[in-house]
Amino acid sequence: MDGKKLPAGLHRDTLAVRTALAPSQHGENSEALYLTSGFVQTDAETAARRFASVEEGFTYGRTSNPTVTSFEQRLAAMEGTQAAIGASTGMGAILMMCMGLLKAGDHVICSRSVFGSTMNLFGREFGKFGVETTFVSQTDIAQWRAALRPTTKLLFAETPTNPLTDVCDIQALADLAHEAGALLAVDNCFCSPALQRPIEMGADLVIHSGTKYLDGQGRVMAGAICGPSKLIVDVFGPVVRTAGMTLSPFNAWVVLKGLETLGIRMQAQCANALAFAHWLEQHPAVTRVYYPGLQSHPQHQLAMRQQAGQGGAVVSFDVRGGDPATARANAFHVIDSTQVLSIATNLGDTKTIITHPATTSHGRLTEEQRQAAGIGQGLIRVAVGLEYITDIQDDLLRGLDTLP
């Protein structure tokens, strides 16, 4: 970032600190925040060349900004992709991808275990414009293969999924997509490039909600797509210029700084989450724990191969309760009894967050969709933060130990 070209082969933790545009004439060591909507051109001919994309240069805030570019370069370096493009949110990044790649008559195959808003975007919103989506099991490759059509253009999965932490075989899905002439996009929100780089396993595109672990402290909204330059620059760039799902410079700067501590934060939060998951398995009020770092997880071995031996920092669990109404009441009791944890729907924060997925993140799905995704009324999701682990456990005990 000091103007010198970085040598090849640097570790992603180094890239997370050093990759950015060169500093200004002032020589700032921390990347500058450029708050401007427009950029003055030296003359009309230069402006014409830059607006025509014949010459590189900044023209207008909806198109590009030095702070946003630094964020994009840093994230691409960490993911091991040629390029990246920022978006206003993670959902904005998925919208940008769909607008760039799909048209009426195209077909998408998507895991039925993805985030609720993602399901609605594919199944409902793009369905209005003639794009059809088939939802399949996250982990059953045979279902993905059976869903293929001549019009299939995109396979989409998040791994691990929100909130049940199902893990898909990225390489197997990539091979399947490429055999069919389609692309594979992977939402890497739960792992981040600190744990998992889907491009190395054959994925074509990587989606991020920078709101989560990339920021790491729950401050701003951001999103991004990482991938080859021919898609990032030639396909998604025009979509942003036209549709305007632009990442603000301030938000880009906050996430840019967050990336510098991503590696050490993820190590600490994963360690907390693993200890927390083991502890939950021993509590009599908990009927099941969902966490890839546990040997009881159905895709444990796959997760350890794909996620650098880490389980991530999100743990979900079912509390006891017979019928759905009782299960929901018990889940609410556990959540409402906490005095330290934050009751919110975000994740990736240094503060531990607890939520009830069936009525929040997946609340807009039909009951049939929730059941198909395995999200019951007794399910609680905990995004484990950096508090002392015993304090997190003690806070859960206030509700778990007092269940009727």
N, C-alpha and C positions, 0 to 999 in steps of 0.2 A: 504493500500500500504506500510505500515511501517513494514510489516512482520507479523502483528497480523491478525487473521482471522476476517473479518467484521461480525458483528452480523446480524441476519436475520431481515427483515422488514424495511430496510432503504429506504428512499425516493429516487426516481431516480435522483434528483438533488445532493444528497449526493453520490450516486453511480457514478455519472458523474465526481466527483472530486477524489474519493478514490479508485475505482476499478482498479487494475493493478497488475503486478508481484511485488513481494517483492523487495525492493531496493538492490543494490549491497553491498559489504562490506564497501563501502564508505558512505552509509547512505543518499544518495541524497533524497531530499524531492520532487523535480520535476523529473518525470520519465526520465531515461537516454535514449539517442539516441545511438543505437548500429549500427555503420556503418562498417559492415564486411560482406564479402561474404561467409566466411567459419568459422568453429569453431573447435578449437583444442580438440582432444579427449585424455583422460588419457592413454588409451592403445587400442590395436587392438580389444580386446574382447568387450570393451565398445562401440567402434565404430560400430562393427558388430551388437550389440543389438539395438543400436539407429537407425541405418539405416534400420533394420528390424522392427522397431516400437514396439519392445518388451520392451524397456526401454525409458522413456521420456528423452529428451535432444535435444539440438540444434546441427545440423549437417551441413547444407548448406542453404544459403540465399534464394534459390528458394523454400525451404520446410518450413522453419520457422525462426523467428527472435524474440528476446525478446521484442523489441519495437512494432513489429506487434502484438505479442501475447497480450501485454498490451492493445493495441487498441481493439483487438477482444474481450477480456474479459470485457472491459468497455462497449462496445456497446451491447454485449449480456446481461449484467446486466441491462442496461437501457431499452432494449426491452423486458426483462423478458423471454429470451430464454436460453436454456442450453448452447449454444455455438454460435460462429460466426466465419467466415473466411473472411479474407481480400482479395481484388482483386485490380488490377491496376486502374480500373475505374468502374463506375456503370454499363456500358454496358459489361465490362469484367465480372462482377458478374452475369449478366443475361446469358452470354455465358457459364460461368462455370456451372450454374444451368442446362441449357439445355444439355450440354455435359454429365453431371452426371446422368440426369434423363431420357433422351430420346434416342430412337433408330429409325431406319427406320421402318415405319409402324405405329408409334405412332401418336396420334392426340392431338392437343392443342386447347383450347378455350381462346381467348384473346379479351379484350375490344378493339373496334376500335378507342377509344379515347386516346390511350396511346401515348407516345413520338414517334416521327417519326422513329428514329433509332430502337426502339424496334419493331415497326411494320415491318420494313425491315428485322430485324434479324430473326423474326419468319416466316414471310411470304415468304421472298426471299432466305435468306442464308440457313436456315434449310430445306427449301423446296427442295434444291439441294440434300439433303441427305435422302429424303424420309419421312420427318416429315411434316405432313399436319396441317395447322392452319386455324381455322374458326374465323373470326372477328365478334363480336356481339356488340349490344348496351351496353354501360357501365351500364346503370340503369335498363334495362328490364330483370328481372330474367327469364321470359318466354323464351326469346331468348337464354339465356345460357342453360336452360334446354333442349330446342329443339335441340341444337347443340351437345348434348352429344352423344357419340358413345361407343361401347364396347372397342374401342382402345384409348379412351380419358385418358390421363395420367396426364394432368396439366391444371389448370385454372389459368390465369394470369391477374391481374388488377393493375392499379395504382390508388390511391385515396387520395386526389383529382387528377384529370387528368391534364396533361399539353397540352394546356394552358387554357382550358375552365372550369377547376375546377369542373368537374362532380364527384359526390360522389357515390360510390357503397356501397351496404349493405354487409359488410364483413361477418357477421354471416350467412346471407342467402346464399352467395356464398360458404362459407365453408361447410355448411350443404349439399348443392347440390354436391360439389366435393366429399365429403366423402361417400355420398349415392352411388356414381358412382365408388368408389374405386380409385379416383384421388386425387391429392394434389392441394391446393390453395396457390399460391404465391402472395404476395402483395408488390408492390413498395411503400415504405413509405417515399419517398424523400421529398414531399411537406410538410408533417407534422413533420417528425422526431419523435423519441420516446418522445420528450418533450410534444407533443400534442396527439399522437395516438400510441397504441401498438396493432397491428393486431393480435398477438398471443392470446391475451385475448379474441378476438372475433372469434377464431376458425381457423385462418390462420395457415398453416404449415410452411411457409417460409416467411421471410421478406427481401426485397431487398433494398439496399441503394446505392445512389451515394454520397459518402462522400465528393465529390467535392462541394456539395451544402451547406446545413445548418450545417452539422456536422463539416466541416471546418469553414464556416461562414464568411471568409474574402477573398474568391476567390484566394487562394494561390496555392493549389495543386490538383492533380487528385487522387481519391480514390474510392473504392467501397467495398461492403461487402454483405454477405448473413448471416442471423441469423436464427437459427432453432434448431431442436433436434440434439444431439450429433451423433446419428446413421447416420444422413445424412451429417452433417458438417464434421465429422471426417472420416467416412467410405466411403462416396460417393464423396464429393467434395474435400476432402484432396488429394486423388490420382489424381484427375483431375488437380489440381494446380501443383502438383509435376511433372506431365507429360507434361502438356500444357504450364505452365509457366506464367499465367496471375497474376503474383505475385505483391503484394503491396510493394512498396519500404519502407525501414525503415524510411527515412526522411519524406516521405508523411504520413506514419502512425503516426509519432511523432507529426506532425503539426495538424492532425485531432484529435489525442488523447488530445492535449491541447485545441483544439476548443470545444471538448465535454464538457469541464469544464464550459464554459459560454453559452452552448446551451439553457438552460432553460430561463435565463434572456434575452438573445437575442431574442428568439422567442416571449416572452411576449411583448417586446417593439415593435418588427416588426409587430406582429399581431395587436397591438393597432394602429399603424400607418396605416396599410392596411385597417382596418375597417373604420377609419376616411376618408381615401382616397376614398374608395368605396362609402361611403355615399355622399361624395362631388361630385364624378363623376356622380352619378345618377341625380344630379340637373342641370348638364350642358346641354344646348340645342344641342350642337354638338355631344353628346354621345347618341347613340340609345339603347344600352344595356350594362349592367355591369355584369360580371361573377365573383362572389365571394361568397363562402359558408356562410360567416358571415352575409350576407344580407337576410332579410326575403323574398325578391323577388327571391332568389335562389331556384330552384325546389327541391333540397335536403337539404334545410336549417336545418330542424329539425333532420334529420339523421346525418348531419355533426356535429351538436352541441352535439349529443350523442356520436359519435365516436371520435371526436377531442377535447375532454376536454373543450367544450364550446367555442373553438376558430376557427376562419375562415382561419387561415394560413396567409401567407404574400405575396401571389401572387394574383394580380388583373388583369383581362383581360377585355377589353371593345371594342365595335364596334363604330367607328366614322361614321358619316353620309356620304352617297355617294350612288348614284343610281346604276349604272352598276359597274362591278368589277374593271374596269380601273379607274373610278373616285374614288371608295372607296380606292383603293391602293394609288392613288396620294394623297388623303387626309390623309391617315395613314402616308405616308412618310413625308408629310408636318409637321404633329404633332411631329413625331420623330425627324426630322431634325431641328426643331425650339428649341429643348431643349438646354440649356446651362449648366445645372448642372447634369442631369441624364446621365448615361453611356449607350451608344448604344452598346450592346453586347448580347450574347446568353446565358450566364450563369445565374444562379439565386442562392439565398441563401446568397448573399454577404451583408455586412453592407452598401455598396453603392447601391443605387437604380439603377436598370438596366431596360432599355426599349428595346423592340424588336418587330419585325414584324414576327410572326410565319410562315405565309404562304410562306415567301421567305428565312427563316433561318432554324429554328428547324424542320419544316415540309416541307422544300423546295424540298426535294428529293422524296416526295410522288407524285403520280399522282393527277391531278385535281379532278378526281373521288374520290380518297381516301380522299383528303382534304374536299371535300363537304360532304362525308359520316361522317367525323369526326366533321363537323360544323365549319371548319376553313375558314373564308372568307378573302378576300383581305383587308377589312376594320378593321380587328382585330389587336389590339395592346395588348401586355402583359407587365405588369409592375411588377417586383419583388421588393417589397417595402423594403427599407433599414432603416437606423437609422438616416437619416438627419431630420432636423426639418420639421414637416409635412407641414407647410405653404410654405416652400421653394420648396418642391416637387410639391405642387399644383400650385404655381406661375410659375414654370418651364413648366408645362403642358399647362398653360393658354397662353403661348407665341404662341403655335400652335393652340390650340382649339379656341381661340378668333379671330384668323386670317384666319380661313378656308374660302375659297371662297363660 
